[in-house]
Amino acid sequence: MNASGNTQETFVRVLYEFPKGLDPERQGKILAIGQTVGSISGDTAGRFASYQGILESVSLLPNGRGQARVLYPAQNVSGDLGSLLVMILGKYSLAGPVRIVSLELPPGYGTKCRTGFEGIRERVKVTGRPLFMGIFKPALGLSPDDLARILRDVGEAGLDLIKDDEILPDTPASTAISRMEACRPVLEEIERARGRAMLYAVTLSGRADRLLDQAKRLRDAGANAYLLSPFAYGLSVMEALASHPDTNLPIFAHPAMAGALSGSPDYGFDMRVLLGTLMVHGGADAVLYPTSAGNLPIAPETERGIRDILQRSDLAPVPSAGVHPGALPRFLPDGDTRIILNAGTGVMDHPGGPAAGVRAFFEAWERMCEGSAFTLETLPDGPLKEAIVKWGT
């Protein structure tokens, strides 16, 4: 069944997938009616027709799984991600196995990013190569002064960006404000010394009614980027952060909790919907996701899909988890420079220290550009060779 009018402009299109044994046509009809008008009768069908979902298509896959594409009138939702999720999955998520494998939204739906990849690149004044990002490690236990010392080391070595670990909230020994107070002078020193900014994405944490105020106070204290886990704190929180005039800083969205929503093949969301589409329409500027070449399970085609969705809307893809210098050709198989490569232990646990970890990445990038081998026999002594001895290629 086809909808009249411009579906791209007036409908939300959702492709659902069901396990073998479930009738996709029946389930698609249940979704189209149950997630919109709820019930219809002959006497009232015409009056409420404009609110009713439409089962657009049904198909069976070679493996026996079924798919149903449903169109939902965009007028049924409030233009935000919260009402969207209630409509497209909501109570039906309690009914049994179903997975959203793709989501198409009207172009202006939701909250768009304010900085994006090009804005981040402009702030750090780097072109022609990927951006390199580090993570403060150990994740917990470092004092603000410890962080400032590490920041100075990696900043002087040329690192473009750094972030808190997502599991570091406000703690008595290390509040976000105290971290910024310790690190702001170092960030200013680095910018004066090299003539370009270094971004530090500080973790936002706390209750929703306090988080926006915390973000304002952090900006006043010198923060130049935020780290938020939107699947833990709420997509609506990220939308608020991305639209408030006093919190106009790049938002780095962390995928914490995304696996709980996408880990099963029969329930939840495809990772490309969570870390691609919802981020594009939720106000993120940069999105962290596991790389298939790293140490968390994700398929290469899923990673490519996430990256493509983000890049089409100028969000920064940030492949993460298990990134280290010797494997740079695997992390950048097509030489894409529109990426922020994020490494924690790959920088901080380098045998020569964090600064050597940063230099190893730059050395690896130079060898990639030259087409040189990464074998120990051909490498000169230095940070990259030490990294490969420790982590391999």
Secondary structure by P-SEA (a helix, b strand, c coil): ccccccccccbbbbbbbbcccccaaaaaaaaaccccccccccccccccccccccccccccccccbbbbbbbcccccccccaaaaaaaaccccccccbbbbccccccccccbbbcccaaaaaaaaccccbbbbbbbccccccccaaaaaaaaaaaaaaccccccccccccccccccaaaaaaacaaaaaaaaaaccbbbbbbcccccccccaaaaaaaaaaacccbbbbccccccaaaaaaaacccccccbbbbbccccccccccccccccccccccaaaaaccccbbbbbbccccccccaaaaaaaaaaaaaabbbbbbbccccccccccccccccccbbbbbccccccccccaaaaaaaaaaaaaaaaaccccccccccccaaaaaaacccc
